[in-house]
Amino acid sequence: MPTSSYPPEVIPTIRVVAMPTDTNPAGDVFGGWLVSQMDLAAGTAAAFRAKGRCVTVAIDSFIFHEPVVVGDEVSIYTKITQTGQSSIVVHVETWRRARNTNYRRKVTQGKFTFVALDEARKPRHLPPEDGFDTITE
């Protein structure tokens, strides 16, 4: 069940249009396509905070609220909700905008966990926050 009626008042991390190759025979976008787009967005936010490479280690929750169809503009919003020594938890919401309208609806949400990696692909400590951890431009 959606937790809000309006998308977040920030710039989405990713915005893309759902294309015919992303859909099943009924014209609905594959759930796996949405998961991959959300993982890309969450990974972008995590790498920005970690100032380097991160890897997805868990998708702790995922909810589909309603389908996405061909032509929908898909906007994916991210927010870091928790950090540990090397881990980052990112809340992700996906909203659709029906083509040629301003009608928006939340379609999915999930919680993705990442671990920051060093050059040897081993977990590393997150650098200190510098106050510029929100992607706004």
N, C-alpha and C positions, 0 to 999 in steps of 0.2 A: 504494500500500500504506500503510495507516495507520501512523503513527509512534509512537502510544501507545494504550493500552487504555482510558484514562479521559480525560474532558474536563478542560480546565484547571481549576485550583482558584480561579477568579475568577468574578465575575459576568459573564455574557455581555453583549456590547454590544447585541445584538438577540436577542429571542426571539419567535417567531411560530408559528402553527399552519398547516400546509399545508392548503389548502382545495381543493374540487373544481375551481374555476376556474383553479387553478394547475397543472393536470395535463393529460397527453395522454390519448387514448382508452384506453390500457392502465392508467391510474390512477397512473402515475409522474409526479412533479413535473417540469415542464420545466426543463432545465438553465439556460436563460436566466433563469428566475425565481430560481434559486439564485444565479446570478452577480449579479443585480440586488440581492438581499438582502445579499450579501457586500460589494458595492460601497457600499451604504448604511452598513453597519457600519464598513467601513474608512474611509469618508469622515467618519464621526462621530469616529473616533479621530484622524484626520489634522487635522480642524478644531479639535478640542480641543487638540492639541499646537501647532498653528499659531496658535491664538487668533484664528481668522478663516477666511475662505473658502479652500477648496482645490478643485482639480479633478483628476480621475483622468487621468493621462497614459499609463499602461500597466498592463496585467495581464501580468506577466512570467512567471507560471506558474499553472497551474490543473489540478487533478487531481480526477476523479470517482472515488470509491472504491466507492460503492453507491447505489442509488436511495433517494429519499424518496417516501413514499406519503401519500395523503390521511389527515389526522388526526394525522400525526406532529408532535410539537413540535420545531421547528427552533431550535437555539441557536447563535449565531454569536459566536465569540471573536476578539478582535483583539489584536495586539501589535506595537508599533512596533519594527522591527528595525534601522533605519538612518535617519539624517537627513543632509541636505546643507545648502547655503546656503538653498535654497528648497524642497527636495524631502523627502518623507517616504515611506519604504517600510514597508508594513504587511503582516504575515503574518496570514492569516485562516484559521480552521478552522471548519467547520460540522459540528455533531453533531445527530443525530436521536434522539428518544426516542419509542419506539413508544407509541401511545396506551394509557392505563391500565396501563402497566408502568413499571419503572425501568430498562429495557433501553436502553442508549445505545451508539451507534456513530458513528464519524467517517465522514461522507459526502463531504465535499469539503475541499480546502485550496487556497490560492492566495497569490500575492504581488502586491500592488497598490501602484503608485507614484503619488503625488500631488505637486502643486506648489501652494504657497501663493500666493494672488493678492491684489493690492491692489484699491482701489476702481475703478481703471481696467482691471481684469482683466489686469494685467501681473504677472509673477512678482515676489515680494517675499521679502526675507530672513525666515527664521524668527526669532521672538523667542527670547531666552535661555530655557533650561529653568528652571522654578521649583520643581521637586520635586513638583509636583502633576499630572504628565502621565499618570498611570494612572487610568482611569475605574474607580472601585471602588464607587460608590454610585449 
